Amino acid sequence: MITGLSTIALSIASKSRVCLEFLDMPTQVVQYSSSIIRIGLHNCGSERLDESTLRLDVRDINNISRSITDEPVLNLSVDERRTVIVSWRTSLQPGQYTMYVWSIFDNDTSNIISSNFTVLPAPPVPPRPSISPPYEIVKIANISVVYPPRLNLTQDAEYIVLIKVINNGELDIHNLYLELESSEILTEVVFPEMQSVLELRKSVIFTTNLKVPKELRPGTYTIDWFVYSDEIDRNGKIIGEVRVLDIKEKAKELLLYYTDLLNDLKEEIDAAEREEKNITVVRQLFYETTKELEVSKELFRLTLYSASIEHLELVRLKIVQVVRALIFAEPIKKPLIFPALPMIPCMAWVIILIIVNSIVALFLNRKVHWIKIVVTMSIISLFVVLLARTDCIPWVIFSALTTILILMFLVLIEKLKKERPYLLRFRRW
């Protein structure tokens, strides 16, 4: 007799799991040198790992830990394979060691892999040659990188990010360029591709573009940046927080982002103006960009959120033009100014001009034509005007014209004496 029936439903519970393997592990390491270790990660479980830690534990022959290195691993999707590159510098004493590697996530650990290696003694350091001459100063190359360390991003959107490199060292930097890397967010360096020379105390702004895919899940993502040059390299990370927003919040977020970006760009333009660069074109392009941003804001106020987002694409392209014009802005050409002698008073300049012109007139009066004398006096007067102080120039010019007119009057009297003397006779009344 059947007294009852029961039904049992079985299901496989989701489980987090990471599988590890060594892709590149040296068997010999020189003391005080750096080695590259490549470890392959595979999310072989059934859950996405938003955050985990890869631990490298070096132990001696007595199984005592001598060195522990942790590397963060973010956003490892199900069945995703990833290579983690660790630059490891050893200061261990020469001998035999074992490196154990495992992954830590959600208070759980992965399988443990290990590899034996030998630490070789460091080669003897040769004596440093004496610096000749002793007063020679070694100049150092150095750069600073200004970038946003954290960004609020949303799905299916593009962002312009400005990364500024400043040469604050003692050498010019040559062949400077920027690279961006991210496994989830699309990155591109828009302009410039390379800066051939970055002079001392100068800066260059790299315009980059970030595109967040539509299907990217919310979470924290990393964008690595690398600055390379012939003299020095730098690297760092930008943390992007991707969120899901409705169309209104997305438009509002993008408008705020580009408003802040234009404010930062205005400070760069003002700094270029203080450096006496010709930024007339830059100001005009920046004005056009702000007007286009106002159009997007007006569309947002009219609740046309999709149109507002689409119009921001024009703002993004305009910003690239502004940065391009700012990089190519040249210094303002100053007119050639002769050195003035401010200690000499204006009356002294006038007296000097009258004396010099009088000497020239007396010396050349019998030797050359009077027109050549006038030309010579005019050249001397022009030279004195260039040397005089600004507030003295009107007086000097007046004195020059007076002496030239007096000369021409005297020349006229001489001609009348020779050719028409009767014109100089006065009738007595």
C-alpha positions as CSV (number, residue, x, y, z in Angstrom):
1,M,0.0,0.0,0.0
2,I,1.3,3.4,-1.0
3,T,0.9,5.7,2.0
4,G,2.3,9.0,0.4
5,L,4.4,10.5,-2.3
6,S,7.2,13.1,-1.9
7,T,9.0,15.1,-4.6
8,I,12.6,16.2,-4.2
9,A,14.0,19.0,-6.4
10,L,17.7,19.2,-6.8
11,S,19.7,22.2,-8.1
12,I,23.4,23.1,-8.3
13,A,24.2,26.0,-6.0
14,S,26.3,28.8,-7.5
15,K,29.9,28.8,-6.3
16,S,32.8,31.1,-6.6
17,R,36.0,29.5,-7.8
18,V,39.3,30.7,-9.3
19,C,41.8,28.5,-11.1
20,L,45.4,29.6,-11.3
21,E,48.5,28.7,-13.3
22,F,52.0,30.0,-13.8
23,L,52.5,31.4,-17.3
24,D,56.0,32.8,-16.6
25,M,58.0,32.2,-13.5
26,P,61.8,32.4,-13.4
27,T,63.8,29.6,-11.8
28,Q,66.8,31.9,-11.0
29,V,66.6,35.4,-9.6
30,V,69.5,37.7,-9.0
31,Q,69.5,39.4,-5.6
32,Y,68.3,43.1,-5.6
33,S,67.0,42.7,-9.2
34,S,63.4,42.9,-10.6
35,S,61.7,39.9,-12.2
36,I,58.4,39.7,-14.2
37,I,56.0,37.0,-13.0
38,R,52.9,36.2,-15.2
39,I,50.0,34.3,-13.6
40,G,46.9,33.1,-15.4
41,L,43.5,33.5,-13.7
42,H,40.4,31.7,-14.8
43,N,37.0,32.2,-13.2
44,C,36.0,28.6,-13.3
45,G,33.1,29.0,-11.0
46,S,29.5,30.1,-11.6
47,E,29.6,33.6,-10.1
48,R,31.1,36.9,-11.1
49,L,33.9,38.0,-8.8
50,D,33.7,41.8,-8.3
51,E,36.8,41.9,-6.2
52,S,39.5,39.5,-5.2
53,T,43.2,39.5,-4.2
54,L,46.0,37.6,-5.7
55,R,48.6,36.7,-3.0
56,L,52.2,35.8,-3.7
57,D,53.9,34.2,-0.7
58,V,57.7,33.4,-0.8
59,R,58.9,30.9,1.8
60,D,62.4,29.5,2.5
61,I,63.4,25.9,3.0
62,N,62.0,26.0,6.5
63,N,58.6,27.0,5.2
64,I,58.9,30.5,6.8
65,S,57.3,33.4,4.9
66,R,60.0,35.9,3.7
67,S,58.0,38.1,1.3
68,I,54.2,38.6,0.7
69,T,52.8,40.6,-2.3
70,D,49.1,41.3,-2.9
71,E,47.7,42.3,-6.3
72,P,44.0,43.4,-6.5
73,V,41.8,41.7,-9.2
74,L,38.5,43.5,-10.1
75,N,35.5,42.4,-12.1
76,L,36.3,38.9,-13.2
77,S,33.4,37.6,-15.2
78,V,32.3,33.9,-15.3
79,D,34.7,31.8,-17.5
80,E,36.9,34.9,-18.1
81,R,40.6,34.3,-18.4
82,R,43.0,37.1,-17.4
83,T,46.8,37.5,-17.1
84,V,48.2,39.3,-14.0
85,I,51.7,40.7,-14.5
86,V,53.7,41.3,-11.3
87,S,57.0,43.1,-11.2
88,W,58.7,41.6,-8.2
89,R,62.0,42.9,-6.7
90,T,63.8,40.5,-4.4
91,S,66.0,41.5,-1.5
92,L,66.2,37.9,-0.2
93,Q,69.5,36.3,0.8
94,P,70.9,33.8,-1.7
95,G,69.4,30.3,-1.4
96,Q,66.5,28.1,-2.3
97,Y,62.9,29.4,-2.1
98,T,59.4,28.4,-3.0
99,M,56.7,30.9,-4.2
100,Y,53.1,30.0,-3.3
101,V,50.3,31.8,-5.1
102,W,46.5,31.7,-4.4
103,S,43.5,33.9,-4.8
104,I,41.4,35.3,-1.9
105,F,37.7,36.2,-2.4
106,D,34.7,36.3,-0.2
107,N,36.6,34.9,2.8
108,D,37.5,31.9,0.6
109,T,40.6,30.9,-1.3
110,S,41.4,29.3,-4.6
111,N,43.7,26.4,-5.4
112,I,47.4,27.0,-4.4
113,I,50.1,26.8,-7.0
114,S,53.8,26.8,-6.2
115,S,57.2,27.1,-8.0
116,N,60.7,26.7,-6.7
117,F,63.4,29.2,-7.6
118,T,67.0,30.1,-6.6
119,V,68.2,33.5,-5.5
120,L,71.7,34.1,-6.8
121,P,74.1,36.6,-5.1
122,A,74.2,40.1,-6.6
123,P,77.4,40.7,-8.7
124,P,80.0,43.0,-7.0
125,V,79.4,46.7,-7.7
126,P,82.4,48.2,-9.6
127,P,83.8,51.3,-8.1
128,R,82.2,54.5,-9.3
129,P,84.5,56.6,-11.4
130,S,85.3,60.0,-10.1
131,I,83.3,62.8,-11.6
132,S,85.4,65.1,-13.7
133,P,85.3,68.0,-13.4
134,P,84.3,67.9,-9.7
135,Y,82.0,70.9,-10.2
136,E,79.8,69.2,-12.9
137,I,76.1,69.2,-12.0
138,V,74.0,66.3,-13.0
139,K,70.6,67.4,-14.3
140,I,67.5,65.4,-13.4
141,A,64.4,64.8,-15.6
142,N,61.1,64.9,-13.9
143,I,57.4,65.2,-15.0
144,S,54.1,65.6,-13.1
145,V,50.8,64.1,-14.4
146,V,47.5,65.8,-13.6
147,Y,44.5,63.6,-14.2
148,P,41.1,62.8,-12.6
149,P,41.7,59.9,-10.2
150,R,38.0,58.9,-10.1
151,L,35.2,59.3,-12.7
152,N,31.4,58.8,-12.4
153,L,30.4,57.0,-15.7
154,T,27.2,55.7,-17.1
155,Q,26.4,53.1,-19.8
156,D,26.4,53.9,-23.5
157,A,28.2,57.3,-23.1
158,E,31.4,58.9,-24.3
159,Y,33.6,61.2,-22.2
160,I,36.5,63.5,-22.9
161,V,39.2,63.2,-20.3
162,L,42.1,65.7,-20.2
163,I,45.5,64.5,-18.9
164,K,48.1,67.2,-18.4
165,V,51.8,66.5,-18.3
166,I,54.1,69.1,-16.8
167,N,57.9,69.2,-17.2
168,N,59.1,70.3,-13.8
169,G,62.6,68.8,-14.0
170,E,65.9,70.2,-15.2
171,L,65.9,68.7,-18.8
172,D,63.8,68.9,-21.9
173,I,61.6,65.8,-22.4
174,H,61.7,64.2,-25.9
175,N,59.2,61.9,-27.7
176,L,56.5,62.1,-25.0
177,Y,53.3,60.1,-25.6
178,L,50.4,58.7,-23.6
179,E,48.8,55.2,-23.6
180,L,45.5,54.1,-22.0
181,E,44.5,50.5,-21.2
182,S,41.3,49.0,-19.9
183,S,39.8,45.6,-20.5
184,E,36.2,46.8,-20.2
185,I,36.1,50.5,-21.2
186,L,37.1,51.6,-24.7
187,T,39.9,54.1,-24.6
188,E,41.6,56.3,-27.2
189,V,44.2,59.1,-27.2
190,V,42.7,61.7,-29.5
191,F,45.4,64.4,-29.6
192,P,48.3,64.7,-29.6
193,E,49.7,61.4,-30.7
194,M,53.2,62.4,-29.6
195,Q,54.9,65.6,-28.3
196,S,58.4,65.7,-29.8
197,V,59.8,68.2,-27.3
198,L,58.4,69.4,-23.9
199,E,60.6,72.2,-22.7
200,L,61.4,73.1,-19.2
201,R,58.4,74.4,-17.1
202,K,56.1,73.8,-20.1
203,S,53.1,71.5,-20.2
204,V,51.0,69.6,-22.7
205,I,47.4,68.5,-22.5
206,F,46.5,65.0,-23.9
207,T,42.9,64.8,-25.0
208,T,41.6,61.2,-24.4
209,N,38.2,59.6,-25.1
210,L,36.5,57.0,-23.0
211,K,33.5,55.1,-24.3
212,V,31.4,53.0,-21.9
213,P,29.7,50.1,-23.7
214,K,25.9,49.8,-23.5
215,E,26.0,46.2,-22.1
216,L,28.7,46.9,-19.4
217,R,27.4,45.9,-16.0
218,P,27.5,48.4,-13.1
219,G,30.6,48.3,-11.0
220,T,34.1,49.7,-10.5
221,Y,36.5,49.5,-13.4
222,T,40.1,50.6,-13.9
223,I,41.7,52.6,-16.7
224,D,45.5,52.4,-16.6
225,W,47.5,55.2,-18.1
226,F,51.2,55.2,-19.1
227,V,53.3,58.2,-20.0
228,Y,56.5,57.4,-21.9
229,S,59.4,59.5,-23.0
230,D,63.1,59.1,-23.8
231,E,64.1,60.4,-20.4
232,I,61.4,59.3,-17.9
233,D,58.2,57.2,-17.6
234,R,55.2,57.5,-15.4
235,N,52.0,55.4,-14.8
236,G,48.8,55.5,-12.8
237,K,45.2,54.4,-12.6
238,I,41.8,56.1,-13.1
239,I,38.9,54.4,-11.3
240,G,35.6,54.5,-13.2
241,E,32.3,53.9,-11.3
242,V,29.7,52.8,-13.9
243,R,26.1,53.3,-12.8
244,V,22.8,52.6,-14.5
245,L,20.8,55.8,-15.0
246,D,17.5,56.6,-16.7
247,I,17.6,59.0,-19.7
248,K,17.0,62.1,-17.5
249,E,19.7,61.4,-15.0
250,K,22.1,60.4,-17.7
251,A,21.6,63.7,-19.5
252,K,22.0,65.6,-16.2
253,E,25.2,63.7,-15.3
254,L,26.7,64.4,-18.7
255,L,25.8,68.1,-18.6
256,L,27.5,68.4,-15.1
257,Y,30.6,66.6,-16.4
258,Y,31.1,68.8,-19.4
259,T,30.4,71.9,-17.4
260,D,33.2,71.0,-14.9
261,L,35.4,70.1,-17.9
262,L,35.0,73.5,-19.5
263,N,35.7,75.2,-16.2
264,D,39.0,73.3,-15.9
265,L,39.8,74.2,-19.6
266,K,39.1,77.9,-18.9
267,E,41.8,77.8,-16.2
268,E,44.2,76.4,-18.7
269,I,43.4,79.1,-21.2
270,D,43.9,81.8,-18.5
271,A,47.2,80.3,-17.7
272,A,48.3,80.4,-21.3
273,E,47.2,84.1,-21.5
274,R,49.4,84.9,-18.5
275,E,52.3,83.2,-20.3
276,E,51.7,85.8,-23.1
277,K,50.5,83.3,-25.7
278,N,48.3,84.3,-28.6
279,I,45.0,82.7,-27.6
280,T,42.6,84.8,-29.8
281,V,41.5,81.7,-31.8
282,V,41.4,79.6,-28.6
283,R,39.0,82.1,-26.9
284,Q,36.7,82.2,-30.0
285,L,36.5,78.3,-30.1
286,F,35.9,78.2,-26.3
287,Y,33.1,80.7,-26.7
288,E,31.5,78.6,-29.4
289,T,31.8,75.5,-27.2
290,T,30.1,77.2,-24.2
291,K,27.3,78.3,-26.5
292,E,26.8,74.7,-27.7
293,L,26.7,73.5,-24.1
294,E,24.0,76.1,-23.4
295,V,22.0,74.7,-26.2
296,S,22.2,71.2,-24.6
297,K,21.2,72.7,-21.3
298,E,18.2,74.4,-22.9
299,L,17.1,71.1,-24.5
300,F,17.3,69.5,-21.1
301,R,15.1,72.3,-19.6
302,L,12.6,71.5,-22.4
303,T,12.6,67.8,-21.2
304,L,14.2,66.8,-24.6
305,Y,16.7,64.6,-22.8
306,S,17.7,62.4,-25.8
307,A,18.3,65.5,-28.0
308,S,20.4,67.1,-25.2
309,I,22.6,64.0,-25.1
310,E,23.0,63.9,-28.8
311,H,23.9,67.6,-28.9
312,L,26.7,67.0,-26.3
313,E,28.5,65.1,-29.1
314,L,29.1,68.4,-30.8
315,V,30.3,69.9,-27.5
316,R,32.8,67.0,-27.2
317,L,34.2,67.6,-30.7
318,K,34.4,71.3,-30.0
319,I,36.5,70.6,-26.8
320,V,39.0,68.7,-28.9
321,Q,39.3,71.7,-31.2
322,V,39.9,74.0,-28.2
323,V,42.6,71.9,-26.8
324,R,44.3,71.5,-30.2
325,A,44.3,75.3,-30.7
326,L,45.6,75.8,-27.1
327,I,48.6,73.4,-27.7
328,F,49.5,75.2,-30.9
329,A,49.1,78.7,-29.4
330,E,52.3,80.6,-30.0
331,P,53.9,83.4,-27.9
332,I,52.9,86.9,-28.8
333,K,55.6,88.6,-30.9
334,K,56.7,91.7,-29.1
335,P,57.9,94.7,-31.1
336,L,61.5,95.6,-31.2
337,I,62.2,98.2,-28.5
338,F,65.5,100.0,-28.3
339,P,66.8,100.4,-24.8
340,A,65.9,103.7,-23.2
341,L,68.0,105.7,-20.8
342,P,65.5,106.8,-18.2
343,M,68.1,108.7,-16.1
344,I,68.5,111.4,-18.8
345,P,65.8,114.1,-18.5
346,C,63.7,115.2,-21.5
347,M,65.5,118.6,-21.8
348,A,68.8,116.8,-22.1
349,W,67.5,114.8,-25.1
350,V,66.3,118.0,-26.7
351,I,69.7,119.7,-26.3
352,I,71.5,116.6,-27.5
353,L,69.4,116.6,-30.7
354,I,69.8,120.3,-31.4
355,I,73.6,120.1,-30.9
356,V,74.1,117.1,-33.1
357,N,71.9,118.4,-35.9
358,S,73.6,121.8,-35.8
359,I,77.1,120.2,-36.0
360,V,75.9,118.1,-39.0
361,A,74.4,121.2,-40.7
362,L,77.6,123.2,-40.2
363,F,79.9,120.4,-41.3
364,L,78.0,119.5,-44.4
365,N,76.8,122.9,-45.5
366,R,79.6,123.6,-48.0
367,K,80.2,120.0,-49.1
368,V,76.8,118.4,-50.1
369,H,73.4,119.6,-51.3
370,W,71.0,120.9,-48.7
371,I,68.5,118.0,-49.4
372,K,71.1,115.5,-48.3
373,I,71.7,117.5,-45.1
374,V,68.0,117.4,-44.3
375,V,67.9,113.6,-44.9
376,T,70.9,113.1,-42.6
377,M,69.3,115.3,-39.9
378,S,66.1,113.3,-40.2
379,I,67.9,110.0,-39.7
380,I,69.7,111.4,-36.6
381,S,66.5,112.7,-35.2
382,L,64.7,109.3,-35.7
383,F,67.6,107.5,-33.9
384,V,67.4,110.0,-30.9
385,V,63.6,109.5,-30.8
386,L,64.0,105.7,-30.5
387,L,66.5,106.2,-27.6
388,A,64.5,108.7,-25.7
389,R,61.9,108.0,-23.0
390,T,58.3,107.6,-24.0
391,D,57.2,110.8,-22.3
392,C,60.0,112.7,-24.1
393,I,59.3,111.6,-27.6
394,P,56.8,114.5,-28.4
395,W,59.4,117.1,-27.3
396,V,62.2,115.5,-29.2
397,I,60.1,115.3,-32.4
398,F,59.2,119.0,-32.0
399,S,62.8,119.9,-31.6
400,A,63.8,117.9,-34.7
401,L,61.3,119.5,-36.9
402,T,62.3,123.0,-35.6
403,T,66.0,122.5,-36.3
404,I,65.2,121.1,-39.8
405,L,62.9,124.1,-40.5
406,I,65.6,126.5,-39.3
407,L,68.1,124.9,-41.6
408,M,65.8,125.1,-44.6
409,F,65.2,128.8,-43.8
410,L,68.9,129.5,-43.6
411,V,69.4,127.7,-46.9
412,L,66.7,129.8,-48.4
413,I,68.4,133.0,-47.2
414,E,71.7,131.9,-48.7
415,K,70.1,131.2,-52.1
416,L,68.4,134.6,-52.1
417,K,71.7,136.4,-51.3
418,K,73.3,134.8,-54.3
419,E,70.5,134.7,-56.8
420,R,68.1,137.6,-55.9
421,P,69.8,139.9,-53.4
422,Y,67.4,142.7,-54.2
423,L,64.6,140.8,-52.4
424,L,66.6,141.2,-49.1
425,R,66.8,145.1,-49.4
426,F,64.4,147.1,-47.2
427,R,63.0,150.4,-48.4
428,R,63.3,153.2,-45.8
429,W,60.2,155.1,-45.2
